[in-house]
Structure formats: structure tokens, C-alpha cells
Amino acid sequence: MNKAEEKIKELGFELPPFTSPQAVYVPTVRSGNLIFVSGQGATREGKPVMLGHVGSDLSLEEGYRAAQVCGLNALTVLKAELGDLDKIKRIVKVLGFVSSAPGFDKQPLVINGFSELMEK
């Protein structure tokens, strides 16, 4: 097991199994030294783990955990592309979308679930 996967386990997480896309898209596209990852939802084996809007149906903490699930899914497709997560040198950009209730204004704190997982 590589260092990245050991760290993931140390943090109390595990990579989900790779599942084929549920729509017409490819999970990753490589261009030179860069790999672009298609959108990853809060799903496990193709099924949603959380549904609703953060700020009404889901708490900020649940939204944060959903963003972590998205991060683990992104790492899974990167592992499928690279074979080894230790080959990742840097995350260049994160673009996150949060399904929010009207008036909810803490989307950056939700996306931190993804960002902080990548940082660790």
C-alpha cells in the first residue's frame, strides 16, 4: 500500500470501489502532466449517500461529510487513472457545487470537507 492510501486509512477513511459512470462522461481526462477529474457526487457504488439541501434538510456538518465523500470518489478515479496515488504532486483547482437551502451562505465551509481532506 502506498503512503497516500495509508494516510487515508490513518484518517479513518477508505477509498470506495471504482464504479462506472452513471451517465455519458469519462471520469478523468489526461492532458500532458495534468489530469482533470469529472464531477464526483456524494455517492457510494452509484447510490447517493445524502440527499437534500444544506441548511434545511442537511446540517453544515452533513454537507461537510458529503464533500469528503466526493473527495474520496475523486481519489478513487485518480487511482484508477494513475495506479498509485503517490504520483499526485498537487491539486491545482477544486470546483464545488453545494445544493443549498435559500439563505444558506456557508458553501465554502461545506467545500472545506473536500479541500481539507486533500490537504491532509
C-alpha positions as CSV (number, residue, x, y, z in Angstrom):
1,M,0.0,0.0,0.0
2,N,1.3,3.4,-0.9
3,K,1.7,6.4,1.5
4,A,-1.4,8.2,0.3
5,E,-3.6,5.2,1.0
6,E,-2.0,4.6,4.3
7,K,-2.8,8.2,5.3
8,I,-6.4,7.8,4.1
9,K,-6.8,4.8,6.4
10,E,-5.0,6.6,9.2
11,L,-7.6,9.4,8.9
12,G,-10.4,6.8,9.3
13,F,-11.4,6.7,5.7
14,E,-11.2,4.1,2.9
15,L,-11.4,4.5,-0.8
16,P,-14.7,3.3,-2.3
17,P,-14.6,0.8,-5.1
18,F,-14.4,2.2,-8.6
19,T,-17.8,2.2,-10.3
20,S,-18.5,3.0,-13.9
21,P,-20.1,6.4,-14.6
22,Q,-23.9,6.6,-14.5
23,A,-24.0,8.9,-17.5
24,V,-22.1,9.7,-20.7
25,Y,-18.9,11.1,-19.4
26,V,-15.4,9.9,-18.6
27,P,-14.1,10.1,-15.0
28,T,-10.7,11.5,-15.9
29,V,-9.0,13.2,-18.9
30,R,-5.3,13.5,-19.1
31,S,-3.6,16.4,-20.8
32,G,0.2,16.4,-20.5
33,N,1.1,16.4,-16.8
34,L,-2.5,17.3,-15.8
35,I,-5.4,15.1,-15.0
36,F,-8.9,16.6,-15.0
37,V,-11.5,14.8,-12.9
38,S,-15.2,14.9,-13.8
39,G,-17.7,15.9,-11.2
40,Q,-17.9,13.5,-8.3
41,G,-21.1,13.4,-6.2
42,A,-21.7,12.2,-2.7
43,T,-22.3,8.6,-3.8
44,R,-21.2,5.1,-2.9
45,E,-21.4,2.5,-5.6
46,G,-23.6,4.7,-7.7
47,K,-26.1,5.5,-4.9
48,P,-26.5,8.8,-3.1
49,V,-25.3,8.8,0.5
50,M,-27.1,12.1,1.3
51,L,-29.9,13.9,-0.3
52,G,-31.4,17.3,0.2
53,H,-30.3,20.9,0.7
54,V,-27.6,22.0,3.1
55,G,-29.2,24.5,5.5
56,S,-32.7,22.8,5.6
57,D,-32.5,19.0,5.0
58,L,-28.8,18.6,5.9
59,S,-26.7,20.3,8.5
60,L,-23.4,22.1,7.7
61,E,-21.6,19.1,9.2
62,E,-23.5,16.6,7.0
63,G,-22.7,18.8,4.0
64,Y,-19.0,18.8,5.0
65,R,-19.1,15.0,5.2
66,A,-20.8,14.8,1.8
67,A,-17.9,16.9,0.4
68,Q,-15.5,14.4,2.0
69,V,-17.3,11.6,0.2
70,C,-16.9,13.5,-3.1
71,G,-13.1,13.8,-2.3
72,L,-12.8,10.1,-1.7
73,N,-14.6,9.4,-5.0
74,A,-12.2,11.8,-6.8
75,L,-9.2,9.9,-5.3
76,T,-10.7,6.6,-6.5
77,V,-10.9,7.7,-10.1
78,L,-7.5,9.2,-9.9
79,K,-6.1,5.9,-8.6
80,A,-7.8,4.1,-11.5
81,E,-6.1,6.5,-13.9
82,L,-2.7,6.6,-12.2
83,G,-2.5,3.2,-10.5
84,D,-0.8,4.9,-7.5
85,L,-2.0,8.0,-5.6
86,D,1.6,8.8,-4.6
87,K,2.1,10.0,-8.2
88,I,-0.2,13.0,-7.4
89,K,2.0,16.1,-6.9
90,R,-0.5,18.8,-6.4
91,I,-4.2,19.6,-6.6
92,V,-4.4,22.6,-8.8
93,K,-8.1,23.5,-8.7
94,V,-11.3,22.5,-6.9
95,L,-14.7,23.5,-8.2
96,G,-17.5,22.6,-5.8
97,F,-21.3,22.9,-6.1
98,V,-23.5,22.8,-3.0
99,S,-27.2,22.1,-3.1
100,S,-28.2,24.8,-0.6
101,A,-31.4,26.0,1.0
102,P,-32.5,29.6,0.3
103,G,-30.5,31.9,2.6
104,F,-27.7,29.4,3.3
105,D,-24.4,31.2,2.8
106,K,-21.7,28.9,4.1
107,Q,-20.9,27.0,0.9
108,P,-17.1,27.5,1.4
109,L,-17.4,25.7,4.8
110,V,-19.1,22.7,3.1
111,I,-16.4,22.5,0.3
112,N,-13.8,22.6,3.1
113,G,-14.7,18.9,3.6
114,F,-13.1,18.2,0.2
115,S,-10.3,20.7,0.5
116,E,-9.2,19.7,4.0
117,L,-9.2,16.0,3.1
118,M,-7.0,16.7,0.0
119,E,-4.7,18.9,2.2
120,K,-4.2,16.0,4.7
